[in-house]
Amino acid sequence: MFQLIGEAQNQVPMAKYMKDQFPFVGVKSVSRRQQSKPLITKSKTLPIADLQQLIADLYARTEREYQYVAIDMALANVRRFTLDNMWELKPYVTTKAWWDSVDSWRKVYTQFILRHPESTREVFDWFFHPGADSSAVNLWERRVAITLQLLMKDQLNRHLLTTAIEAERLHDEFFIQKAIGWSLRDYSKTDPAWVRQFIVDHQLSPLAVKEGSKYL
Protein backbone atom coordinates (compact mmCIF):
# COMPACT_ATOMS: atom_id res chain seq x y z
CA MET A 1 0.00 0.00 0.00
CA PHE A 2 1.31 3.44 -0.98
CA GLN A 3 2.43 5.49 2.02
CA LEU A 4 3.75 9.01 2.20
CA ILE A 5 6.62 9.76 4.56
CA GLY A 6 6.33 13.13 6.23
CA GLU A 7 8.05 15.07 8.98
CA ALA A 8 6.39 15.40 12.36
CA GLN A 9 7.36 19.04 12.73
CA ASN A 10 5.34 19.91 9.62
CA GLN A 11 2.07 18.35 10.76
CA VAL A 12 0.81 21.06 13.11
CA PRO A 13 1.64 24.12 10.96
CA MET A 14 0.21 22.46 7.84
CA ALA A 15 -3.00 21.63 9.68
CA LYS A 16 -3.25 25.15 11.08
CA TYR A 17 -2.87 26.63 7.60
CA MET A 18 -6.01 24.70 6.66
CA LYS A 19 -7.88 25.86 9.78
CA ASP A 20 -7.31 22.50 11.51
CA GLN A 21 -9.89 20.82 9.33
CA PHE A 22 -7.64 17.92 8.31
CA PRO A 23 -4.75 15.97 9.81
CA PHE A 24 -1.54 15.92 7.79
CA VAL A 25 1.24 13.42 7.26
CA GLY A 26 3.60 16.39 7.25
CA VAL A 27 4.97 16.07 3.71
CA LYS A 28 5.32 19.25 1.66
CA SER A 29 4.36 19.52 -1.97
CA VAL A 30 7.78 18.99 -3.59
CA SER A 31 8.47 15.90 -1.52
CA ARG A 32 4.91 14.64 -2.01
CA ARG A 33 5.28 14.81 -5.77
CA GLN A 34 8.64 13.05 -5.63
CA GLN A 35 7.27 10.26 -3.44
CA SER A 36 4.12 9.81 -5.51
CA LYS A 37 5.76 10.05 -8.94
CA PRO A 38 6.19 6.26 -9.43
CA LEU A 39 2.56 5.65 -8.44
CA ILE A 40 1.26 8.37 -10.75
CA THR A 41 3.44 7.13 -13.60
CA LYS A 42 2.02 3.64 -13.11
CA SER A 43 -1.52 5.05 -13.01
CA LYS A 44 -1.22 6.17 -16.62
CA THR A 45 -1.21 2.56 -17.76
CA LEU A 46 -4.04 1.31 -15.55
CA PRO A 47 -7.49 0.56 -16.94
CA ILE A 48 -9.80 3.48 -16.20
CA ALA A 49 -11.86 1.44 -13.72
CA ASP A 50 -8.73 0.55 -11.74
CA LEU A 51 -7.57 4.17 -11.88
CA GLN A 52 -10.90 5.37 -10.51
CA GLN A 53 -10.68 2.86 -7.68
CA LEU A 54 -7.19 4.01 -6.81
CA ILE A 55 -8.35 7.63 -6.73
CA ALA A 56 -11.25 6.60 -4.48
CA ASP A 57 -8.95 4.70 -2.11
CA LEU A 58 -6.58 7.63 -1.80
CA TYR A 59 -9.39 10.10 -1.30
CA ALA A 60 -10.84 8.02 1.52
CA ARG A 61 -7.67 8.25 3.59
CA THR A 62 -7.57 10.49 6.62
CA GLU A 63 -4.46 12.58 5.99
CA ARG A 64 -4.90 15.51 3.64
CA GLU A 65 -1.91 14.82 1.45
CA TYR A 66 -3.57 11.67 0.10
CA GLN A 67 -6.36 13.79 -1.37
CA TYR A 68 -3.66 15.87 -3.06
CA VAL A 69 -2.11 12.72 -4.55
CA ALA A 70 -5.52 11.61 -5.82
CA ILE A 71 -6.05 14.96 -7.54
CA ASP A 72 -2.53 14.92 -8.97
CA MET A 73 -3.34 11.49 -10.37
CA ALA A 74 -6.57 12.69 -11.95
CA LEU A 75 -4.76 15.63 -13.53
CA ALA A 76 -2.03 13.36 -14.89
CA ASN A 77 -4.67 11.18 -16.54
CA VAL A 78 -7.12 13.83 -17.72
CA ARG A 79 -6.35 13.25 -21.38
CA ARG A 80 -7.61 9.67 -20.93
CA PHE A 81 -10.94 10.66 -19.41
CA THR A 82 -14.26 10.85 -21.20
CA LEU A 83 -17.04 13.25 -20.29
CA ASP A 84 -18.70 10.41 -18.37
CA ASN A 85 -15.50 9.84 -16.41
CA MET A 86 -15.41 13.52 -15.49
CA TRP A 87 -18.98 13.33 -14.25
CA GLU A 88 -18.04 10.37 -12.08
CA LEU A 89 -15.23 12.42 -10.52
CA LYS A 90 -17.48 15.39 -9.74
CA PRO A 91 -18.54 14.27 -6.20
CA TYR A 92 -14.93 14.66 -5.07
CA VAL A 93 -15.18 18.43 -5.57
CA THR A 94 -17.51 18.64 -2.57
CA THR A 95 -15.98 15.80 -0.55
CA LYS A 96 -13.58 16.90 2.20
CA ALA A 97 -13.85 20.25 0.46
CA TRP A 98 -11.81 23.33 1.18
CA TRP A 99 -10.24 25.85 -1.17
CA ASP A 100 -7.09 23.79 -1.64
CA SER A 101 -8.82 20.69 -2.99
CA VAL A 102 -11.60 22.55 -4.79
CA ASP A 103 -9.22 24.75 -6.75
CA SER A 104 -7.09 21.73 -7.60
CA TRP A 105 -10.12 19.81 -8.91
CA ARG A 106 -11.03 22.90 -10.90
CA LYS A 107 -7.69 22.58 -12.69
CA VAL A 108 -8.63 19.03 -13.68
CA TYR A 109 -11.90 20.22 -15.21
CA THR A 110 -10.23 23.16 -16.92
CA GLN A 111 -7.68 20.88 -18.52
CA PHE A 112 -10.49 18.61 -19.70
CA ILE A 113 -12.44 21.38 -21.43
CA LEU A 114 -9.25 22.75 -22.99
CA ARG A 115 -8.97 19.37 -24.69
CA HIS A 116 -12.71 19.09 -25.33
CA PRO A 117 -14.03 22.63 -25.89
CA GLU A 118 -17.29 21.21 -27.21
CA SER A 119 -18.01 20.04 -23.65
CA THR A 120 -17.42 23.41 -21.98
CA ARG A 121 -21.11 24.32 -21.61
CA GLU A 122 -22.08 20.93 -20.25
CA VAL A 123 -19.29 20.90 -17.67
CA PHE A 124 -20.13 24.47 -16.68
CA ASP A 125 -23.76 23.48 -16.14
CA TRP A 126 -22.70 20.77 -13.71
CA PHE A 127 -21.45 23.44 -11.33
CA PHE A 128 -23.69 26.41 -12.12
CA HIS A 129 -26.92 26.72 -10.11
CA PRO A 130 -29.05 29.52 -11.58
CA GLY A 131 -31.78 30.92 -9.38
CA ALA A 132 -31.03 28.54 -6.54
CA ASP A 133 -31.19 29.54 -2.90
CA SER A 134 -27.51 30.18 -2.26
CA SER A 135 -27.76 28.83 1.27
CA ALA A 136 -28.84 25.47 -0.13
CA VAL A 137 -26.28 25.23 -2.92
CA ASN A 138 -22.73 24.17 -2.26
CA LEU A 139 -20.53 27.23 -2.48
CA TRP A 140 -17.62 25.18 -3.79
CA GLU A 141 -19.49 24.16 -6.93
CA ARG A 142 -20.39 27.80 -7.51
CA ARG A 143 -16.73 28.74 -7.09
CA VAL A 144 -15.81 26.19 -9.76
CA ALA A 145 -18.42 27.61 -12.15
CA ILE A 146 -16.84 31.04 -11.80
CA THR A 147 -13.22 29.90 -12.11
CA LEU A 148 -13.71 27.03 -14.58
CA GLN A 149 -12.20 28.97 -17.50
CA LEU A 150 -9.04 30.20 -15.78
CA LEU A 151 -6.05 30.24 -18.15
CA MET A 152 -8.24 29.60 -21.21
CA LYS A 153 -7.22 32.94 -22.74
CA ASP A 154 -8.73 33.30 -26.24
CA GLN A 155 -10.74 30.12 -25.78
CA LEU A 156 -12.69 31.61 -22.88
CA ASN A 157 -16.45 31.79 -23.36
CA ARG A 158 -17.40 35.29 -22.22
CA HIS A 159 -21.08 34.46 -22.03
CA LEU A 160 -20.47 31.67 -19.52
CA LEU A 161 -18.14 33.83 -17.43
CA THR A 162 -20.68 36.65 -17.41
CA THR A 163 -23.47 34.25 -16.49
CA ALA A 164 -21.51 32.83 -13.57
CA ILE A 165 -20.49 36.23 -12.20
CA GLU A 166 -23.90 37.86 -12.59
CA ALA A 167 -25.50 35.01 -10.65
CA GLU A 168 -23.13 35.46 -7.71
CA ARG A 169 -22.03 39.10 -7.72
CA LEU A 170 -24.21 40.08 -4.73
CA HIS A 171 -23.31 37.04 -2.63
CA ASP A 172 -21.28 38.04 0.42
CA GLU A 173 -19.25 34.82 0.71
CA PHE A 174 -15.51 35.57 0.63
CA PHE A 175 -14.63 32.54 -1.51
CA ILE A 176 -17.21 33.54 -4.10
CA GLN A 177 -16.11 37.18 -4.31
CA LYS A 178 -12.47 36.13 -4.44
CA ALA A 179 -13.31 33.78 -7.31
CA ILE A 180 -15.03 36.58 -9.25
CA GLY A 181 -12.01 38.82 -8.88
CA TRP A 182 -9.64 35.98 -9.74
CA SER A 183 -11.48 35.09 -12.94
CA LEU A 184 -11.60 38.71 -14.10
CA ARG A 185 -7.95 39.30 -13.24
CA ASP A 186 -6.90 36.24 -15.21
CA TYR A 187 -8.91 37.20 -18.30
CA SER A 188 -7.65 40.78 -18.11
CA LYS A 189 -4.29 39.45 -19.29
CA THR A 190 -6.01 38.47 -22.56
CA ASP A 191 -8.62 41.21 -23.00
CA PRO A 192 -8.12 44.09 -20.56
CA ALA A 193 -10.62 46.34 -22.36
CA TRP A 194 -13.43 43.81 -21.96
CA VAL A 195 -12.69 43.31 -18.26
CA ARG A 196 -12.45 47.05 -17.66
CA GLN A 197 -15.85 47.57 -19.27
CA PHE A 198 -17.33 44.62 -17.40
CA ILE A 199 -16.32 46.17 -14.09
CA VAL A 200 -17.87 49.49 -15.15
CA ASP A 201 -21.12 47.84 -16.23
CA HIS A 202 -21.60 45.59 -13.18
CA GLN A 203 -22.06 46.39 -9.53
CA LEU A 204 -19.32 44.25 -8.03
CA SER A 205 -18.05 43.97 -4.49
CA PRO A 206 -14.96 45.98 -3.50
CA LEU A 207 -13.03 42.71 -3.15
CA ALA A 208 -13.98 41.54 -6.65
CA VAL A 209 -13.09 44.92 -8.13
CA LYS A 210 -9.76 45.05 -6.32
CA GLU A 211 -8.80 41.57 -7.44
CA GLY A 212 -10.15 41.96 -10.97
CA SER A 213 -8.41 45.30 -11.54
CA LYS A 214 -4.96 44.22 -10.42
CA TYR A 215 -3.46 44.20 -13.92
CA LEU A 216 -5.58 46.98 -15.45
FENKA-V469810 format. One record per helix or strand. SS is the DSSP state (a for helix, b for strand). FROM is the first residue (numbers start at 1). LEN is the number of residues. If there is no record, write none. Layout:
ss:SS from:FROM len:LEN
ss:SS from:FROM len:LEN
This chain:
ss:a from:8 len:10
ss:a from:29 len:15
ss:a from:48 len:12
ss:a from:64 len:13
ss:a from:78 len:3
ss:a from:83 len:12
ss:a from:99 len:17
ss:a from:117 len:11
ss:a from:134 len:3
ss:a from:139 len:9
ss:a from:153 len:3
ss:a from:158 len:11
ss:a from:174 len:15
ss:a from:192 len:10
ss:a from:206 len:7
